[in-house]
C-alpha cells in the first residue's frame, strides 16, 4: 500500500493502542510460557515473513521433527509459488490492508498469543515493515518468546567484511550496494541485533562470520519432486548453469570459460535465469553437468536439487568453510570443487569421463537424500529447539556433541 500522511497517522495511532494493550499481553505470555513448561507441552513455532524456499522448507523440517510449525509470508516470488503454502499476505488484499494500517501490530499480537518460538531471517520478522521494527527482538524477549534467526543469504552478508577476509574468489567480489536489496549499514545493524537478542543463529554455507551463537546446519530440501533420472549417453555434453543472481555466483566466469571450451570440446551450454521451480524440475534432467557457483565457497539449493536427480555438480568448496560442515559432510561432499582458476580443467575431466559423471551422480543422490532431507535436518533442529526451550546453553561444540550422542550421523 502506498504511504500517505493519513495512513501514517493511522499506523502511529495503532502503535499507541499496542502499547496500551502491552501489559495484558505481557501477563498472558508469561502465564502461557510457564503453563507449557509445567505441563510439559511442546512449543509451537512461527516462521516468517519471507515467502521463499528456505523458510518453507524450514517449516517442513520442523513438522518432520514433530513440532507444530506454521509460516506467514508477506510476498512470494513466482519461481517459488509451486513450493508455497501457509498464509501469503499478498494474496489477501483486505487482510493485507488491515495489517498494514495497524502497523503490523495486529499480526504481531495474534502471533504472540499463538506461538512460542519466532523464527525469521536477519532482515526482520513480523514487524520488519513496522515503525517498531528495531525493537521487535526486545519485545519478543520481554514476552517470554524464544528467538531463532536463520541466515537466508544476502540478508546477513556484510560485503566489506567478506572482502577483508582476503580470498581471491568470494561472494562479494562482483557485488555492490546496487546489487543488494538492503544497504550494508542496515544489514550490519540487523546482524548486530540478532547476535545480541536471538537465542541461536542458524547458519550454513559460507556464513562463517556470525559469531558464537551461530550453529551450522545443512539446508533442508523437499526432494520429493526431484526424481532420480541418470543422464543418458550423449555424444554432445550439455553443461547447465542456473542462477537468478549472476553477480552472486560468478556467472561471468562460468559463461566465459564454457564458451571458450566449446571451441575444442563436444559441449553445449544452457544458461537458465528467472526460472520457476517447476521449470527447473523439467530442465535440469536435460543437463549432463550442472555448474552452480564458482566464487562463494559452498553449495546451495541448486546443487542439492542437481545431486538429487543424479547429475554431477561443479561448485567451489572452500576448505575453511568445509570445516564448519565437517560434522555431517565429513569432508566427502560428492561435488567437483572448482573456482575460475581451475574450472576449465575440471570441466574437461568430467566431459571426457562418463564413468566419473555416473559415479558422482549416484553418490550425489545418496548424499542429498541423507544430509538434506527434511527428516535429517528436522532432527538436527530438534536439538536446538529442545536446548533453547529448556533454557540450556547451545553452541556449535555442544550441538555437535549432541548430534554424536543421538547417533544422527
C-alpha positions in Angstrom: 0.0 0.0 0.0 1.3 3.5 -0.8 2.3 5.5 2.2 0.2 8.7 2.8 0.1 11.1 5.6 -3.3 9.7 6.7 -2.1 6.1 6.6 1.0 7.0 8.6 -1.1 8.7 11.3 -3.4 5.6 11.4 -0.4 3.4 11.9 1.0 5.6 14.7 -2.4 5.5 16.4 -2.3 1.7 16.4 1.2 1.8 17.8 -0.2 3.7 20.8 -3.0 1.1 21.1 -0.4 -1.6 21.0 1.5 -0.2 24.0 -1.7 0.3 25.9 -2.5 -3.4 25.4 1.0 -4.5 26.0 0.8 -5.1 29.8 -2.1 -7.5 29.3 -0.2 -9.4 26.5 2.9 -9.5 28.8 1.0 -11.2 31.6 -0.7 -13.6 29.2 2.6 -14.5 27.5 4.4 -15.3 30.8 1.4 -17.4 32.1 1.3 -19.3 28.8 5.1 -19.9 28.9 5.1 -21.3 32.5 1.9 -23.4 32.0 3.5 -25.0 29.0 6.7 -25.7 30.9 4.8 -27.2 33.9 2.5 -29.3 31.8 5.4 -30.3 29.5 3.7 -29.1 26.4 5.6 -28.8 23.1 6.2 -25.3 21.9 4.7 -24.0 18.7 6.7 -22.2 16.0 6.0 -19.4 13.5 8.4 -18.9 10.6 8.1 -15.6 8.9 8.0 -13.4 6.8 9.9 -14.5 3.6 7.9 -16.4 1.0 11.0 -18.3 -0.3 12.2 -21.8 -0.5 14.4 -21.9 2.7 11.7 -20.8 5.2 9.1 -23.0 3.5 11.4 -26.0 4.0 12.4 -24.9 7.5 8.7 -25.3 8.4 8.5 -28.7 6.8 11.7 -29.8 8.6 10.2 -28.6 12.0 7.0 -30.5 11.2 9.0 -33.6 10.4 10.6 -33.3 13.9 7.1 -33.2 15.5 6.6 -29.5 16.1 3.5 -27.5 15.3 5.0 -25.1 12.9 3.4 -22.5 10.6 4.6 -19.9 8.2 3.4 -16.4 7.2 4.9 -14.8 4.2 4.4 -11.2 3.1 5.0 -12.0 -0.5 6.2 -14.9 -2.6 8.2 -14.7 -5.9 6.6 -16.6 -8.8 9.5 -19.0 -9.1 8.7 -20.4 -5.6 5.0 -20.5 -5.9 4.9 -24.2 -6.5 6.5 -24.8 -3.1 4.5 -22.2 -1.2 1.9 -22.9 1.5 0.5 -21.2 4.6 -0.6 -17.6 4.7 0.8 -15.5 1.8 -0.4 -11.9 2.6 -0.1 -10.5 -0.9 -2.9 -12.9 -1.9 -5.4 -11.3 0.6 -6.0 -7.7 -0.2 -8.3 -6.7 2.7 -6.2 -8.7 5.3 -3.0 -7.1 4.0 -4.6 -3.6 4.2 -5.7 -4.3 7.8 -2.3 -5.5 8.8 -0.6 -2.5 7.2 -2.9 0.1 8.7 -2.4 -1.4 12.2 1.4 -1.1 11.6 1.6 -5.0 11.7 0.9 -4.9 15.5 -2.4 -6.7 14.9 -0.5 -9.6 13.3 2.2 -9.4 15.9 -0.2 -9.7 18.8 -2.0 -12.6 17.1 1.3 -14.4 16.7 2.4 -13.7 20.3 -0.8 -15.2 21.6 -0.4 -18.4 19.5 3.3 -19.2 19.2 6.3 -19.7 21.5 9.2 -19.7 19.0 9.7 -16.9 16.5 11.9 -17.8 13.6 12.9 -15.4 10.8 15.7 -14.1 8.7 18.2 -11.4 9.7 16.2 -8.9 7.6 13.4 -8.9 10.2 10.3 -10.6 11.4 6.6 -9.7 11.5 7.5 -6.1 12.4 10.1 -5.7 9.7 8.0 -3.1 7.8 6.6 -1.5 11.0 7.7 1.6 12.9 8.6 -0.8 15.7 11.0 -2.9 13.6 14.1 -2.0 15.6 12.6 -3.2 18.9 10.9 -6.4 17.7 13.5 -8.7 19.2 13.4 -6.8 22.5 9.6 -7.1 22.6 9.8 -10.8 22.0 12.3 -11.3 24.8 10.2 -9.4 27.2 7.2 -11.5 26.1 9.0 -14.8 27.0 9.4 -15.8 23.4 12.3 -17.8 22.0 14.0 -16.3 19.0 15.7 -18.2 16.2 17.3 -16.2 13.4 18.4 -18.1 10.2 20.8 -16.9 7.6 19.0 -16.6 4.3 22.0 -15.2 2.4 22.2 -11.6 1.3 20.3 -10.6 4.5 23.4 -11.2 6.6 26.3 -10.9 4.3 28.3 -7.8 5.0 30.2 -7.4 1.8 33.0 -5.2 3.1 33.8 -7.7 5.8 33.8 -10.6 3.3 36.3 -8.7 1.1 38.6 -8.1 4.1 38.9 -11.9 4.6 41.3 -11.8 1.7 40.1 -14.6 -0.5 40.7 -14.2 -4.2 37.3 -15.5 -5.0 34.4 -14.7 -2.8 30.7 -13.9 -2.9 31.3 -10.1 -2.5 33.7 -9.7 -5.4 31.0 -8.7 -8.0 28.5 -7.2 -5.7 27.9 -3.6 -4.6 25.0 -1.9 -2.7 23.3 -1.6 -6.1 23.0 -5.3 -6.4 21.6 -5.8 -2.9 18.1 -5.2 -1.5 19.4 -3.5 1.6 22.3 -1.2 2.4 25.3 -2.5 4.3 24.5 -0.2 7.2 21.1 -1.8 7.5 22.4 -5.3 7.2 25.1 -4.7 9.8 22.6 -3.3 12.2 20.2 -6.3 11.7 23.1 -8.7 12.3 24.2 -7.0 15.5 20.7 -7.0 16.9 20.3 -10.7 16.1 23.6 -11.5 17.7 22.5 -9.7 20.9 19.0 -10.9 21.3 18.5 -14.2 19.4 18.7 -17.5 21.3 20.5 -19.1 18.3 21.6 -18.1 14.8 21.1 -20.9 12.4 23.7 -20.6 9.6 25.1 -22.6 6.8 27.0 -22.3 3.6 29.6 -19.6 3.7 28.1 -17.7 6.7 31.2 -18.3 8.9 31.3 -14.8 10.3 28.3 -14.7 12.6 29.9 -15.4 16.0 29.5 -17.8 18.9 25.7 -18.0 18.6 26.0 -19.5 15.1 25.2 -23.2 14.7 25.8 -24.7 11.3 23.0 -26.8 9.7 22.7 -28.3 6.2 20.0 -26.7 4.0 16.7 -28.6 4.3 15.2 -29.7 1.0 11.9 -31.2 0.0 13.3 -33.6 -2.6 10.1 -35.4 -3.4 9.6 -33.5 -6.7 13.2 -34.2 -7.7 13.2 -37.7 -9.2 16.4 -39.6 -9.9 17.0 -39.8 -13.6 20.5 -40.7 -14.7 21.8 -38.8 -17.7 21.8 -40.7 -21.0 24.9 -41.4 -23.0 25.2 -38.3 -25.2 27.9 -37.5 -27.8 27.5 -33.8 -27.1 27.6 -33.0 -23.4 25.2 -30.4 -22.1 26.6 -28.1 -19.4 24.0 -26.1 -17.5 24.2 -23.1 -15.2 21.1 -21.9 -13.3 21.0 -18.6 -11.5 18.8 -15.7 -10.5 21.7 -13.5 -9.5 24.7 -13.5 -11.9 26.7 -11.3 -9.6 26.3 -13.7 -6.7 27.7 -16.9 -8.2 30.5 -16.0 -10.6 28.3 -16.4 -13.6 30.6 -14.3 -15.8 33.4 -16.7 -15.3 31.3 -19.8 -16.0 29.9 -18.3 -19.2 33.3 -17.1 -20.5 35.1 -20.4 -19.7 32.4 -22.7 -21.2 32.2 -20.6 -24.3 35.9 -21.0 -24.9 35.8 -24.7 -24.2 33.1 -25.1 -26.8 35.8 -24.5 -29.5 37.6 -27.7 -28.7 35.2 -30.0 -26.7 31.9 -31.6 -27.7 29.7 -29.5 -25.4 26.7 -27.2 -25.5 25.8 -24.6 -22.9 22.4 -23.9 -21.3 22.0 -20.8 -19.1 18.8 -20.7 -17.0 17.7 -17.4 -15.5 14.5 -16.5 -13.7 13.0 -20.0 -14.0 10.4 -21.3 -11.6 11.0 -24.5 -9.6 8.6 -26.3 -11.9 10.7 -25.1 -14.9 13.9 -26.3 -13.3 12.4 -29.7 -12.5 11.8 -30.2 -16.2 15.0 -28.6 -17.4 17.7 -29.9 -15.1 17.4 -33.5 -16.5 18.5 -32.1 -19.9 21.9 -31.4 -18.4 24.9 -33.8 -18.2 26.8 -31.5 -15.9 25.5 -28.7 -13.7 27.7 -25.8 -12.6 26.2 -23.8 -9.8 28.7 -21.3 -8.2 32.4 -20.8 -8.6 33.1 -18.0 -6.1 31.1 -18.3 -2.9 32.8 -21.3 -1.4 29.9 -23.6 -0.6 26.9 -25.1 -2.3 23.2 -24.1 -2.1 19.8 -25.4 -3.1 20.6 -25.7 -6.8 23.4 -28.1 -6.1 21.2 -30.2 -3.8 18.5 -30.4 -6.5 21.0 -31.3 -9.2 22.5 -34.0 -7.0 19.0 -35.3 -6.2 18.3 -36.1 -9.9 21.7 -37.7 -10.3 23.8 -35.0 -12.0 27.4 -34.3 -11.4 27.8 -30.9 -9.9 30.6 -28.3 -10.1 30.7 -25.8 -7.2 33.6 -24.1 -5.4 34.0 -25.7 -1.9 36.5 -23.6 0.1 38.4 -25.8 2.6 38.0 -23.4 5.6 34.2 -23.4 5.1 34.2 -27.2 4.9 35.5 -27.3 8.5 32.1 -25.9 9.7 30.2 -28.6 7.8 32.5 -31.5 8.6 30.4 -32.9 11.4 27.9 -34.2 8.9 29.6 -33.8 5.5 32.8 -35.5 6.9 34.9 -33.8 4.2 33.4 -36.0 1.5 30.9 -33.9 -0.4 30.4 -35.6 -3.9 30.8 -32.3 -5.7 33.7 -31.3 -8.0 35.2 -28.2 -6.4 36.3 -25.6 -8.8 37.0 -21.8 -8.9 37.7 -19.8 -12.0 41.4 -20.7 -12.0 40.8 -24.5 -12.5 37.2 -24.6 -13.8 38.2 -25.3 -17.4 40.3 -28.3 -16.3 37.6 -29.7 -14.1 35.0 -29.4 -16.8 37.3 -31.1 -19.3 37.9 -34.1 -17.0 34.1 -34.5 -16.5 33.3 -34.2 -20.2 35.8 -36.9 -21.1 35.0 -39.3 -18.3 31.5 -40.7 -18.4 32.1 -43.2 -15.6 33.1 -40.3 -13.3 29.9 -38.4 -14.2 27.8 -41.5 -13.5 29.6 -42.2 -10.2 29.2 -38.6 -9.0 25.5 -38.6 -9.9 24.9 -41.8 -7.9 26.9 -40.5 -4.9 25.3 -37.1 -5.1 21.8 -38.6 -4.9 22.6 -40.6 -1.8 24.3 -37.5 -0.2 21.3 -35.2 -0.9 18.8 -37.7 0.5 20.9 -38.4 3.6 22.1 -35.0 4.7 19.5 -32.6 3.2 16.3 -34.5 3.8 13.5 -32.8 5.9 13.8 -35.7 8.4 17.5 -35.3 9.0 17.6 -31.5 9.2 14.4 -31.7 11.4 16.2 -34.0 13.8 19.2 -31.5 14.0 16.8 -28.6 14.5 15.1 -30.5 17.3 18.3 -30.5 19.3 18.4 -26.7 19.1 14.8 -26.2 20.0 15.0 -28.6 22.9 18.0 -26.9 24.4 16.6 -23.4 23.9 13.2 -24.4 25.4 14.8 -25.9 28.4 17.0 -22.8 28.9 20.3 -24.6 28.2 23.3 -23.2 26.6 23.8 -24.2 23.0 26.7 -23.5 20.6 28.4 -25.4 17.8 30.6 -27.5 20.1 27.7 -28.6 22.3 25.5 -29.1 19.3 28.0 -31.4 17.6 28.4 -33.4 20.8 24.7 -33.9 21.0 24.5 -34.9 17.3 27.0 -37.6 18.0 25.3 -38.7 21.3 22.0 -39.1 19.4 23.7 -41.1 16.6 22.2 -38.9 13.9 25.2 -39.3 11.6 
